[in-house]
C-alpha cells in the first residue's frame, strides 16, 4: 500500500516547508542484506514518483528529504 499525505500549518507557505518521504520495507527473499532492502525502498520512492507529487503541490525539491527504512526481524537500517 502506498500513501502520500501532507500536513502543515495554514500560516506557512508550502514552498517554505520541508517535506519528508518515508518508505518502509521488510527484507524479501530476493534481497540478501538490509542494504539491498534499503536500496529497494529508495527505488520504490523513485518509481512511485512521490517527490514529483510534492513538487506539483508547491514544495521545493531542495526541501524534500527521502528516507528508506529496511527491516529484518528486530533489526532496522535507515538511510
C-alpha angles and dihedrals in degrees: 000000000000126000135173118198131171124203124177141136113275091228092070125076113240095236089059094055129091118231128204127203116199123189117186119200136172119217109268128209090254091057121077102192142021087251088061090050091048090052089050090052091054091047089053091052088055094043093051090048093224092157092053089052091053092046089052087055090055104266117142112241089228089060095053117098121193123204131180122202116202120192136192113168107305093343120100133183120194124192 
